């Protein structure tokens, strides 16, 4: 069975866009997984799978990377020093 990030159905990409929009709305602050679940109205499993899909889409399109920190949760990296 392929990894969650490799399941690239139209629905998977749509949910990945949902997670991306939720993170854009929270900028510059990050969101923890429970906050993403509530904001995106997805299950925890769907949220994790869509984050994996979103990471692949980000890499393909050259968008700013998605990072996770214990303090802030998931957020888009804006400063090269953060990497």
C-alpha positions in Angstrom: 0.0 0.0 0.0 1.4 3.4 -0.9 2.3 6.0 1.8 -0.3 8.6 2.6 1.7 11.2 0.8 1.7 9.1 -2.4 -2.1 8.8 -2.5 -2.7 11.8 -4.8 -6.4 11.6 -5.5 -8.3 14.8 -6.3 -9.9 14.6 -2.8 -6.5 14.2 -1.2 -5.2 17.3 -2.9 -8.3 19.3 -2.0 -7.9 18.4 1.7 -4.2 19.3 1.4 -5.3 22.7 0.1 -7.7 22.9 3.1 -4.8 22.4 5.5 -2.8 25.0 3.5 -5.5 27.6 3.7 -6.0 27.0 7.4 -2.2 27.5 8.0 -2.2 30.6 5.8 -5.1 32.1 7.9 -3.0 31.4 11.1 0.1 33.1 9.8 2.6 33.9 11.3 1.5 31.8 14.2 1.5 28.1 13.8 -1.1 25.5 14.6 -0.8 22.2 16.5 -2.5 19.1 15.1 -5.6 19.3 17.3 -6.1 22.9 16.2 -5.7 21.9 12.5 -8.2 19.1 13.1 -10.8 21.5 14.4 -10.1 24.3 11.9 -10.0 22.0 8.9 -12.9 19.8 10.1 -10.9 16.7 9.4 -10.1 13.6 11.5 -6.7 13.4 13.0 -5.7 10.7 10.5 -6.9 12.8 7.6 -5.0 15.7 8.9 -1.7 13.8 9.1 -2.2 12.3 5.7 -3.0 15.7 4.2 0.1 17.2 5.9 2.2 14.6 4.2 0.5 15.3 0.8 1.0 19.0 1.4 4.7 18.6 2.1 5.1 16.8 -1.3 3.1 19.5 -3.1 5.2 22.2 -1.5 8.4 20.5 -2.6 7.1 20.1 -6.2 6.0 23.7 -6.5 8.9 25.4 -4.7 6.7 27.0 -2.0 8.1 28.1 1.4 8.7 25.0 3.5 6.3 23.8 6.2 8.1 23.4 9.5 7.0 22.0 12.9 8.2 23.2 16.3 7.1 22.1 19.7 6.3 25.7 20.7 4.4 26.8 17.6 3.2 23.6 15.9 3.0 23.6 12.1 3.6 26.8 10.1 5.2 28.0 7.0 8.9 29.0 7.2 9.5 32.6 6.3 13.0 33.1 7.5 16.0 31.1 6.2 17.5 31.2 9.7 14.5 29.1 11.0 15.6 26.2 8.9 
